[in-house]
């Protein structure tokens, strides 16, 4: 089969690789019809992780079941399914608690002591191949496959966002403890930040601020229902306080991660977290879903090389704020978010800028990584002509 393979920093190509196959009787194999390029893929693309050369990338996957293991009970051949980016077993202590992003069964314990969690095509999260390919093996299929309703073909670009960014954006608002009628400031108008804005709107936020420095992305935030805050227009905390009675936003969401940049384009790993501490009111809560890594050897910042940042803890403590962190437990949200899409209450595909073939993936990675204007969200179609 054809698949997008990592060969080193900024070197990916579509290669012929062994076909995905049933390895355990609890597996299925799906034919990928849509698979997205995620901002998290760019960390690997740039060589900022420990991903091995030869890895098939891609963790935002949707397709049709074409082969079913003998122990699979509820998933049938021909089902259209969307897969959470994180792979769970469904029966470990964490999965039973709804924390499928921290599965103990599927984790790779060699990464670091106490590590939990697994994902398709991702550095340090198990041996699992990604879905930027023609076919994909799905472990523990009864647990991991989200079966889609009859409008799956019509709304495929909406449903594929259930694999990661729509639940992850939603997760940021839950980590922030957003309540109806409150205000929220969201840092990042990339795909996850835009989904956080959509999630906040659906949940009844009174004010939604989205902070970014790219005008085309801020225009999308406004279309979704948020107030754009341009980083080039001055100090963010002051702008937020001016619009919230002088107090700051009730809560905040970090949707960028460790590769955040200042207005001059320099990478400043602690910039967004400290800015959130400033922009969120006293006793407010912050949700952090942007990726931060245990180590970043190529960082220019000495602390960041060790996975550390200079955090304004004194200000955080003095304001009595709280913080929730970590990757999204997609299984905790994806059924309900699927039904929001099905009933016409959510349209996450509004952020899609490009529909491309798998052959176009290497070029798409370059454009997306360069943050070229208009490259907001790329959906690949592995079986497109």
Buried (B, 14 or more C-beta within 10 A) or exposed (E): BBBBBBEEEBEBEBBEBEEBEBEEEBBBBBBBBBBBBBBBBBBBBBBBBEBEEEBBBBBBBBBBBBBBBEEBEEBEEEBBBBBBBBBBBBEBEBBEEEBBBBBBBBBBEEBEEEBBBBBBBBBBBBEBBBBBBBBBBBBBBBBBBBBBBEBBEEBBBBBBBBBBBBBBBBBBBBBBBBBEEBBBBBBBBBBBBBBBBBBBBBBEBEBBBBBBBBEBBBEBBEEBBBBBBBBEEEEBBEBBBEBBEEBBBBBBBBBBBBBBBEEEEEBBBBBBBBBBBBBBBEEBBBBBBBBBBEBBEEBEBEBBBEBBBEBBEEEBEEBEBBBBEBBBBBBBBBEEBBEBBBEEEBBBBBBBBBBBBBBBBBEBBBBBBEBEEEBBBBBBBBBEE
